[in-house]
């Protein structure tokens, strides 16, 4: 027993109990919202996935609606609390969680409102078509919004930033190595050309002497045994 009259066991177990009660209550609310969201898309967006599953399209619409709103809000909340490691990821996960929850609650409100006898009796074919169009648009917004948010969340992470920086460093190193190799190649070519230029006079003189000898030999030889002027010392 502690000095204030409460046992240590009670004090230590109180937060756990509070979290359990809060979790159960929140889970029930999410379940209720998910059921109404599924019912809304099942009823008002039944043909959204006809091109994929045909007659099963209403069921897939209901499932996708729950995934992109209720489930997405829980996933984004979990990512915010357990995975986000940059300010950008915290902002993306926070905004996405609130947006998904707000859309799920809005769908729930709309479903209950349209389900009342007074409103339901006044809905004509045009109104039902309009509501179905809204349902299809909400599915597109839910899928596209979560995809974009997931992409931004991905590229905003510390690991992704580190990988990007490493890629930039490797690119800089490769560029520096290429520049160094290019300069070394230019220097080697320059030295080679300088060596060739240095040897050209001697090579030219030798070749010129050989050409002169060949010319005299060919020009002044009359017979095979007749010496040339050079051979006679002329």
C-alpha positions, 0 to 999 in steps of 0.5 A: 500500500502506498502513502496516498492509500492506493496500491502500486498494483492498481496504479500500474494497471490503471493505464493498461485498463484505460488503454484496453477500454479505449481500444475496445470502444474505438474498435467498435466505432471503427467496426460500425463505421466500416459496416456502414461504409461497406453498405454504402458502397455495396448499394450506391457503387455496385458497378465500380468493378464490373470490368474486373469481377462482374457480378461480384463488383458490389462486394469488391466495392464494399471491400475497397471502400472499407480498405481505403477509409477505415483500414487506411485511417488505422494504418496511417495512425499506426505509421505515424506512431511507430514508423515515421522518422522524419517531419515530412512522414509525420505530416503525411501520415497525420493528414492521411489518417485524419482525411481517411477517418473524415471520409469514412465518417462522412460516408457513414453519415450519408448512408444513414441519411439516405437510408431514412424513409423520408429521404429514401422515398424521395430519391428518383432514378436521377438522384440514385444515379448521382449518388452512385456517381459520388460513390464511384468518385469516392472510391477513385479518390480513396485509392488515388489519395492513399497511393499518392500519400504512400508514395510521398511517405515512402520518399520522405523517409530517412532511409530513402533520403540516405539512399538518395544521398549515397546515390548522389555520392556515387554519381559524384565519385564516378564523375570525378573518376571519369574526369581524372581518367580523362585528364590523365589520358590527355596528359599521356597523349600530349607526352606521346605527341611531344616525344614523336615531335622530338624524334621527327627530325632524326627520323626525317633525316634518316629517311631523307638520307635513305631516299637520296641513296636510293635515288642516286643508286637507281638514277646513275646505275647503268649496268649491274656491275657499273659503280655509281658516282657515289661509289667512285667518290664523285 
